[in-house]
Amino acid sequence: MNSPQNHPQGAVLSLRGVTRTYETAQGGLTVLKGVDLDIRPGEIVGLIGPSGSGKSSLLHAAGLLERPTTGQVVIDGQDVGLLDEGARTRLRLNSVGFVYQFHHLLPEFDARDNVALPLRIAGLKAAEAQGRAAELLVALGLGERLTHQPAQMSGGEQQRVAIARALANRPRLLLADEPTGNLDPATSQAVFEALRGRVRDTGVAALIATHNMELAGHMDRVFALKDGHLEERPAESHAY
């Protein structure tokens, strides 16, 4: 186990020596080979790499959806490998927000109710949950869409609702897997700007996997996954 001093003070997410091996019919397939990464509050870190390079595996390990084969995952100074499944689930619900390429909104709910849902699950009363949901949606430029169902909104608007939902429980860590991958370039940029604004305002730490090199160029730091290893890329060279 790594000693606490190996993790920078104040980092929301610290990964040390993270590996991930999947068993296949042909034997073990290792997609992560000793990944180290630290992300601080209010920081947006990009994760690039070709399909199959392990980006989703890294996000799943960081977000407590899967346990790494070896290595350490620390969220807010807490070694999550020491937690039982119940404690991991609580930490994931309270401290981690997820955004995916497809918004996964509930079609029968309007925008405000979609965002309020995780708050209701967390135990907030309906009025408080809807109030916080409305604040988030307004902050993301959707004040005119509170009572609109997903089918009444554009793809970019739906994805901003998904971002609001991911931020509803005021997580410390935001993980996004191709959050603009289903959008045209102009909409993609607008959604990213909205996301970046919320990261800066709330101090959440964000790790964003993307194939969009132009988008990656607007992030604070960018890492490429190559042959299972994480390599930081210079700001002017966000390509793989």
C-alpha positions in Angstrom: 0.0 0.0 0.0 1.2 3.5 -0.8 1.9 5.8 2.1 -0.3 8.9 2.5 2.6 11.2 1.6 2.6 9.7 -1.9 -0.7 11.4 -2.6 -0.7 15.3 -3.0 -2.6 17.1 -0.3 -5.9 18.5 -1.6 -6.1 16.1 -4.6 -9.7 14.9 -5.1 -8.6 11.8 -7.1 -5.3 10.0 -6.8 -4.5 6.8 -8.6 -1.3 4.9 -7.9 -0.1 1.9 -9.8 -3.6 1.0 -11.1 -3.7 -2.0 -13.3 -6.7 -3.7 -14.9 -6.6 -7.2 -16.4 -9.7 -8.9 -18.0 -9.9 -12.7 -18.5 -10.6 -13.7 -22.0 -10.8 -16.9 -23.9 -7.2 -16.2 -25.1 -6.0 -15.5 -21.6 -5.5 -12.3 -19.6 -5.8 -9.0 -21.4 -4.2 -6.1 -19.5 -5.5 -2.7 -20.5 -4.0 -0.6 -17.7 -0.4 -1.1 -16.6 0.5 0.9 -13.6 -1.4 4.2 -14.0 -0.6 7.2 -11.7 -2.8 10.3 -11.8 -3.8 13.2 -9.5 -6.7 15.6 -10.1 -7.3 18.7 -8.0 -10.5 20.7 -7.3 -11.6 22.8 -10.2 -9.3 21.1 -12.6 -10.4 19.5 -16.0 -8.2 16.7 -17.1 -8.6 15.2 -20.6 -8.1 11.5 -21.3 -7.4 10.5 -25.0 -6.6 7.3 -26.7 -7.9 5.0 -29.5 -10.9 2.8 -28.9 -10.0 -0.2 -26.7 -7.0 1.6 -25.1 -8.6 1.5 -21.6 -10.2 4.9 -21.2 -13.5 3.5 -19.9 -11.7 1.0 -17.7 -9.8 3.9 -16.1 -13.0 5.9 -15.6 -14.7 2.8 -14.1 -11.9 2.3 -11.6 -11.8 5.9 -10.7 -15.6 6.0 -10.3 -15.8 2.8 -8.1 -17.8 1.0 -10.8 -15.0 -1.7 -11.0 -12.1 -2.6 -8.7 -8.7 -2.4 -10.3 -6.8 -5.6 -10.5 -4.0 -4.0 -8.5 -3.2 -0.5 -7.3 -4.7 2.2 -5.2 -7.6 4.6 -5.8 -7.9 7.5 -3.3 -10.9 9.9 -3.3 -10.7 12.9 -1.0 -7.9 11.3 0.9 -9.8 8.0 1.4 -8.3 4.7 0.2 -11.4 3.2 -1.4 -9.8 -0.2 -1.7 -10.3 -0.5 2.1 -14.1 0.0 1.8 -16.7 -2.7 1.7 -19.3 -2.7 -1.2 -21.9 -0.7 0.8 -19.4 2.0 1.7 -18.2 2.1 -1.9 -21.7 2.5 -3.1 -22.4 5.4 -0.7 -19.2 7.1 -1.7 -20.0 6.8 -5.4 -23.5 8.2 -4.9 -22.4 11.1 -2.7 -19.0 12.0 -4.2 -18.9 11.0 -7.9 -21.0 12.2 -10.8 -21.1 10.5 -14.2 -21.8 11.8 -17.7 -22.0 9.5 -20.7 -22.0 9.9 -24.5 -25.8 9.2 -24.5 -27.7 11.2 -21.9 -29.9 8.4 -20.5 -32.6 10.8 -19.5 -36.0 9.4 -18.5 -38.3 10.3 -21.4 -41.4 10.7 -19.3 -39.8 13.2 -16.9 -39.2 16.9 -17.7 -35.7 18.4 -17.3 -36.2 19.5 -13.7 -37.5 16.2 -12.6 -34.7 14.3 -14.3 -32.1 16.4 -12.5 -34.1 16.2 -9.2 -34.2 12.4 -9.3 -30.8 11.7 -7.7 -31.6 14.3 -5.0 -34.9 12.5 -4.2 -33.1 9.2 -4.0 -30.6 10.8 -1.6 -33.5 11.8 0.6 -34.2 15.4 -0.2 -37.8 16.6 -0.1 -39.4 17.2 -3.5 -39.5 21.0 -3.2 -35.8 21.3 -2.2 -34.8 18.8 -4.9 -36.7 20.7 -7.6 -35.3 24.0 -6.4 -31.7 22.8 -6.6 -32.4 21.2 -10.0 -33.8 24.4 -11.3 -30.8 26.4 -10.1 -28.4 24.0 -11.9 -30.4 24.1 -15.1 -30.5 27.9 -15.1 -26.7 28.0 -14.5 -26.3 25.7 -17.6 -28.5 28.0 -19.7 -31.7 25.9 -19.6 -33.9 28.2 -17.6 -36.5 28.1 -20.4 -36.5 24.3 -20.5 -37.3 23.3 -17.0 -40.7 21.7 -17.8 -39.7 20.3 -21.2 -39.3 16.6 -21.7 -36.2 15.2 -23.4 -38.0 14.8 -26.8 -38.8 18.5 -26.8 -35.1 19.4 -26.5 -32.1 19.4 -28.8 -29.3 16.9 -28.3 -27.1 19.6 -26.8 -29.8 20.6 -24.4 -30.4 17.0 -23.4 -26.7 16.6 -22.7 -26.6 19.7 -20.5 -29.5 18.3 -18.5 -27.4 15.1 -18.1 -24.5 17.3 -16.8 -26.9 19.0 -14.4 -28.1 15.6 -13.1 -24.4 14.5 -12.6 -23.7 17.6 -10.6 -27.0 17.5 -8.6 -25.6 15.8 -5.5 -22.6 18.2 -5.5 -20.0 15.5 -6.1 -16.3 16.1 -5.6 -15.4 14.2 -8.7 -17.0 14.3 -12.2 -16.2 11.6 -14.7 -17.3 12.0 -18.3 -17.0 9.4 -21.0 -17.3 11.0 -24.5 -19.8 13.6 -23.2 -19.9 15.4 -26.6 -19.3 12.4 -28.8 -22.9 12.4 -30.1 -23.0 16.1 -30.9 -22.0 18.3 -33.9 -18.9 20.5 -33.4 -20.6 23.8 -32.5 -23.0 22.1 -30.0 -20.0 20.1 -28.6 -18.1 23.3 -27.9 -21.2 24.9 -26.3 -21.8 21.9 -24.0 -18.1 21.8 -23.0 -18.1 25.5 -22.2 -21.2 24.9 -20.0 -19.4 22.0 -18.3 -16.2 23.9 -17.8 -18.1 26.8 -16.2 -19.7 24.5 -13.6 -16.4 22.9 -12.9 -14.8 26.3 -12.2 -17.8 27.5 -10.2 -18.2 24.4 -8.0 -14.6 23.3 -7.6 -15.4 19.7 -8.7 -12.5 17.8 -10.2 -13.2 16.5 -13.7 -11.8 13.7 -15.8 -13.1 13.6 -19.3 -12.5 10.9 -21.9 -12.8 12.2 -25.4 -11.9 11.6 -29.0 -12.3 15.3 -29.8 -8.8 16.8 -30.1 -10.0 20.3 -30.4 -12.0 19.9 -27.2 -9.0 18.3 -25.5 -7.0 21.5 -26.3 -9.2 23.5 -24.0 -8.6 21.3 -20.9 -6.1 22.0 -18.2 -4.0 18.9 -18.8 -4.3 16.0 -21.2 -3.1 12.4 -20.9 -3.0 9.8 -23.5 -3.5 6.1 -22.8 -1.1 4.1 -24.9 -0.2 0.4 -24.4 -1.7 0.6 -21.0 0.4 3.5 -19.8 -0.7 7.1 -19.1 1.5 9.8 -20.8 0.9 13.5 -20.3 0.7 15.4 -23.6 1.9 19.0 -24.1 -0.8 21.6 -24.6 0.1 22.1 -28.2 0.2 18.3 -29.1 -3.1 16.8 -28.0 -3.1 14.0 -30.5 -2.4 10.2 -30.5 
